[in-house]
Amino acid sequence: MANFSKPTGPQFSVDVYQNEFLPEGGRDVNAIVTVTATGGGTAHGALPAAGGGGAGSAAVVLMLDCSGSMDYPATKMRGAREATAAAIDTLRDGTSFAVVAGTHIAREVYPGGGRLAVADARTRAEAKDALRALSASGGTAIGTWLRLADRLLSSADAAIRHGILLTDGRNEHESPEDLRAALDACAGRFTCDARGVGTDWEVEEVRGIASALLGTADIVADPAGLAADFTTMMEGAMGKEVADVALRLWTPVGVEIGFVKQVAPTVEDLSGRRTEAGPRAGDYPTGSWGDESRDYHVSVRVPQAAVGQEMLAARVSLIVPDPAGGAPVTLSQGLVRAVWTDDMVMSTAINAQVAHYTGQAELADAIQQGMDARKSGDHDGATAKLGRAVQLAAASGNADTAKLLSKVVDVVDAATGTVRLKAKVAEADEMTLETRSTKTVRVKK
C-alpha cells in the first residue's frame, strides 16, 4: 500500500488482497483492490480541484418528472415536490443549484435563464416557492432532461457536478438511441443518482442512467418515502470532495486484462469504460469521492513462467487530473504480483476477498437471469437461478438481498438453494429485487 496524498487533504489508500502464488503453467491472477478515502478537508486545498472550481465546491441539478402520469395517484406529484424541497433544504450554503421539470421537453423551474442559483436562505425559499407551481402534464423524454442538466452544470465553476433524477414512467417520447446518445454526451461531465417512484418505470432504464453516470439507482415504491430518500441522496452529494477520480491499471508486456469491476458497494463492470493512458496503461472512471471505501476486482492473465519466478502482474494507481493540464496526480497505488510455486497448498489457496466478491458478482447475475427467466415463463430456469441466488446470499451473509429474494420465492433450504417460485408476487417487490440486485455486502475481515 502506498499513499501519496498530502497530509491536509483526504487520504486515499489502496490495499491489494490476492493469492499471488500460481502453479507451474498457471496464468490467471485475481486481486481485490480496496480503495479508501478518509479525512476529508479538500477545502484546504491539498488536492487539485479537477473539473475547475475550489476543491470541495459543488453544483447540483434536480430533475423532477412532471409528466402526466405523475398525477396518478396525486400523492406522487405531491411527494415529489416535498422530496425536492427536502433536498433543497439539505444543500450546503454556497452550493450552486437548479431545478428542472422534465416532460417530453426539459424546462428550467428555478432559477431560470440558463444559470444556477447559489444556495442560501433566500434562494432556498425562492426555489421551494417555484416548486409549488409545478403540475403534471405531457410525456417523458429523459435525454432532454439530462442534456439541460449538463448545460446548466457546465456553467458552474465547481469541482463536484451532480444530478438527481426522479421518474415514474417509461421513456416513451424519445428513442432508446436518443437516450443513449444523451448518456454518452453526459458521461464524465457529471454524476447522477436516479430514482424510480411507483412501479410503472423500467428498471433497466433507470439503472442504465445511474450506471452510465456513475451514480446510484433505487426504487421508491411509496411516494411517502421520497423525502427521506432525496435527503439521503443530497447528503451524499454534499459529502463528495474529490471529482474525476480514475483507477489507472498498468500492466507489463505480455499481460492481458481480463476485467476490471467495482464489486462493492455495488457490482459495476468498468472494463468497457477504459480510456488509454500511455503505453500499457488505461484509466477506469470511478466518479466522485467523499469519506468512503469501495472494492474493485482486477483479473489479469500473465505469461507462463517456471517455478521460482515472480513478476509484477499489474500496478493499480488512483489518479486525478491536474487542472493546469499537466500529468495526473497520483493519490495512491498498489501492486498485484505473480509468483510461481510447486507448493500445491500455496497455489490452490483461494483468497477470502476474491472468493467473496466472485460470489457476490455471481449472485447479481443469478438474480437478473432468474428474474428474466421468470418473466419469460421459464419456470425451471427461474427456479434454478433464484435458488442459486438464495444459496449465495445465505453463504455470504447478504441478509438484505436474502430478504428481497424471500418475497419472490419460498425458501425450502437456503444452504442447498432449494426454493419454490411464489405464485403471486407484488410488482413493487419484483422491481425492488431487480433494482437492488447489484448491491453487495463487504467481505468480513
N, C-alpha and C positions, 0 to 999 in steps of 0.2 A: 504494500500500500504506500502510495506517495501522496503528499498533499502540497499543492503549490499556492494555495490561497494566502493572501496577506492576512495577518492576524486580526485586523479590524473589520474584515468582511465576513460574509458567510463562509464557513469552512466546508469545502467539498472533499469527501474521501471516497476512494474506490477500494473495495475489498473483493478479492477473487477466491471463489470456492471451487475446487476441482479435485479429481484424482488424476495427477499428471502421469501416472505410470501406465505404460502400454505394453502389451505382449509383443514378442518379435513379429514383425509384419503388421502390427496394429497401426491404424491411421486416423481414427476418429477421436477428436479431443473436444470435450464439452466442459464449459465452465459457467458458473453463475456469478455475475458481476453485480455486487451491491453498491449502489451509489447513494450517499447520504449527504444532505446539506444541513448544517446546523449553525446556529449563532446569529443568523440574520445580520442586520446592520449595514446593508448595502448603501443606505442613505449617507453613510460616512465616506463613501467614495472609494472603497477598497477595490471594487471590481469595475471594469469598464461598462458603461451603460449601452449594451448592444441595442441597436434599433433607435438610438437617439435619446435625448432627454436625460434627466438626472436619474441615477440608479435608484430603483425602487419606485419611480413615478409611474402612474398607471392611467390608462384610458379604457373606458368600458362602454359598450353599446348594448342596450337591452332590446331584443327583437321580440315583439309580442304579437302572436297570431290574433288577428281581428277579423278572420273570415266568418262567413255567415253561420257556420256550424258551431262557433263559439257561443251562440245563444241557446244551444240545446244541450243540456239544460242551462237556464240563465245563471246558475251558480258558477258555471265555468268562466264566463267573462268577468263576473264579479271577483271570483277567486284570482284570476289573472291580474286584474287591476290592483287588488290588495297585495298580491305577491310582488309585483313590480314596485309598489310603494314601499314595501318592507325592504326590498333590495336597495332602493334609493336611500333609505334611512341608514343602511349599512355602509354606504360609501364613505371612505376616508376624506376628510377635508382636503381640498386641493386636487382631488381626482377629477380628470376630465370625463364627461359622460354625455350620453344622448339616449333618447328613447325613440324606437322605430315601430310603427304599426305595420304589420305585414298582412297583405291580402294577395290578390293577383298582381298587385304592384306594391312597392315599398314607399311608405310616407313618413317623413320626419314629424314626430309628435312634439319633441322638445329637445334642444332649444329652437331648432329650425335654422334655415339659411345656410345649410351645408356646414355647420360648425358644431363644436362641442361646448357644453357649459362646464364651469369649474364648480365642483361641489362645495357648497357652504349652506348655512341655514336658509338663506333666501332662495337659492336655485333649487334646493331640495323641495321647498314648499311650492315653488312655481311648477316643478315637474309633476308633483303629485296632483296639483290643480289641473294640469293638462290631461292627466290620466282619466280624470272623472268624466271628461267629454268623449271618451272612446266608446264606440259601439261596434257591434258585429255586422259585417256585410261583405259580400264579394267572395273571391276564390282564394286559392293558395298557390303561390309561386315562390318557394323558399330561396331559390337562387337570386332573385331580385333583392330579397332582404339582406342576404349576405354581401352582395355587391355594394349596397348602400352603406352597410356597416363598415366595409373595407374603405370606402371613400372617406367616411367620417373619421375612422381611426387613423388613416394615413395623414390626416391634417394635424394630428397631435404630436407634440414633441415629448413622447413618453417611452420609457423603457419597456413597460408591460402593456400590451394591447390585447384586450379580451372581449369576447362576445358572450352573451347569454341568450339562448333562443328557446322559445316555447311554441309548440304547435299542438293542435288537437286533431289534425286530419292528414290525409294523404296529399302529396304534392301534385295535384291534378291539373294545374293550369300552366305547366311548362313540362317539357320533355325530360326524361332522365338524363339525356345528354346535356341539356341546358344546366341542370343542377350540377352535374359532374364538372362541366366547364367552369362554373362559378366556384366550386370547391377547389379546383386546380388553381384558379386565379388567386384565391384567398389563402391557400396553404402556405405556411411560413410567414405570413404577414400578420396574422393574429390567431390566437387560440380561441376555442369556443366550446362552452358546455351546452348540450342540447337536452331538452326535456319533452316528453310526450305526455299530455294530460288526457285523461279518459282512456278509451280503448278503440278509437276509430282511426288511429295513425299506424304507420308502418314501422315496425321495429327495425328492419334493415335500413330504412331511410334515415331514421334518427340516429342510429348507431353509426351509420356511414358518415354523417355530418361530423359527429364528435370525433370519430377516428381520423378523418382527413385533417381536422383542425386541432388534433392533439388535446381534446377536452374530454369531458365525461358525458355519458349518456345514461338516462334513467327514465323510469315511468313514475308518474304521479297519478294513480288511478282515480283518486278522490280529489277534486279541486280544493277541498278544505286543507289539504296538505301542502299546497303550493307556496304559501307564505314562508313556512318553516324551511322548505327546500330552497327557495330563492335566497333566503337569508344565509343559509349554509354555503350556497354557491358563491355569493358575493363575498362572504368572509374568506373563502378560499382564494378568490381573485385578489382580494386586498392583502393576502399573505404572501403573494408572489413577489420576489425581489430581483430575480435574475432571469432575463429572457434569452431566447435563441440558443439554448444550451444544446450541444450535439455530442454524441458518443462517436469518437473517431477510432476506427479499427485499422491498425497497420498490421500487415502480415508479410513474412519473408517470402522470397522467391519459392515457388512450388507449393505454397499453401493455398488451398481452395476454401472459400467461405461457404458453409452450409446454410446458416441462417443467423439472424440477429433478431431476438424477440424481447419485448418487455414482458415479464411474467408476473410482476406484482407492482401496483395493486390490481392491475387487470392484465389480461393477455392481449398483446398487440404486436402483430408481426411487422417489424420495421424493415425487413430485408429489401422490399421493393422500393424503399424510400432513400436508398443510398445515393449520395452525390460524391463524385470522385474528388479527392483532396490531395492530389500529387501521386507519385509512384507508390503503388501497392497500398494506398490508404483511401478510406472512404468515410464519409460522415453520415450518421443516422440521427434525425432530429428527435429531441425529447421535449421541446417546448419550454415552458416557464417553470421556475422552481421557487419554493419558499422553504420553510423548515420541514423537510420530509425525506423519506428514503424509498427508493424503488429498486427492483431487481430485474436484471436482464440475463437472458440465456444466449450465450455465444457458442456456436458449433462450427468447428473448422476441421478440414481434412489435411493432414500433413503427409509429406513423402515418407515412404518406408525407410527404416533405418535399423541398424544392427543393435543387439543387446549392449547396454552400457553407454550408448549415445544419448545425448539430450539436446534439445533445441528450444528456442523461443518460438512458440506457435503463433502468438499474437500479442500485440500491445494495445491495450484499451485506454484511451485518454478522454477526459472530459474537457471540452473546449467551448469558449465563447468568442464571437467575432471581436476584433479590435475596431472600435468606432472610427479610428483615424485611418482605417484601411490597411493597416499593417498585418503581420502574421497573427493568427488567432491566439488568444491567451489560454494556456493550459491550466486548468484548475486542479486536476489530479490525474493519476494514471495507475494502472495495474497491469501485471504481466500474466499471460497464460503460457504454461510450459508443457513440454512433452519429454518424457524420459522412458527409454525402452528397458525392460527388465525381463528376466526369465523367472522371477518370483511370481508364481501363479496367484498367490493370496493378494499381493500388492496390485497386480494388473487387473484382477477381476473385482476388486472392491468398488462399489458404487458410491460416489459422494452423496451424502444425505441431501444437500441442497439441490443437486442436479436431479436426483430421483424424485424429490418432492415436486419440483416445478415441471418436470416431464409429465408427472401425473396430473398436475393442475391444467396443463395445456390439453391433455387428453380428455380431461373432464369437460372443458369448454367445448371441444369438438364433439364429444359424445352427446351432450345436451342438444347442440344445434342439429346434429344429424338425426337424433331421436325425435325432436320436435318436427323436423321436416318430414320424416317417415310417418309420423302420426297424422300430419295434415294431408299427406297423400294417400292415406288409408292402408299403409303397410304396417299392420298390427304387429307382426312378428319382429320386423326390423326395429320398430319403435320400442317394443318391449326389451329387446336385446340391448339397444344403445342406452336407453334410460336406466336399465338395470345396471349396466356398467358404470353409468354416471353416479348412481346411488352408492355403488361399491367404492368408487374413487373418492367421493365426498366423505364417506364414513372413514375410510382409511387415512385421509389427510386431515381430518378434523375440521372440514369446511362445513360448519354447522348451519350457516345461513343458506348455502346452496342446498344442503340436505333438506332443510325445512321447505324451501321452494319446490323441490322435487316431490316431496310428500303430498303436495296439493295436486299433482298431476298423475302420480302412480301410488298404488297401495304397496307399501314395502313389506314383503314377507320375511326376507332375511337380507339385511344390509351388507353383511360380511361377504355373502356369495353373490350379491346383486340380483336376488330373486324378487321380482316385482310383478304386479298386475296393473295394466292401464286402467285408470278410472273411466267409467262410462261417461260421466259428465264432469267437465272442468270449466270453472268460471273463466271468461275471456281475460279478465284482469290478471288472474293467477298464471295463465298461459303466457301472457305478454311479459309479466314480471320475470318469469323464469328465463325467457328468451333474452330480454334486455340485460339481465344481470348474469348471464351465463359465463361471461368472461372475467367476472370478479374472482379474485383468488385470495387465499389466506397465506400469510407469511410462514416460512418454514420455522418450526420450533427449534430454537437454538439449544 
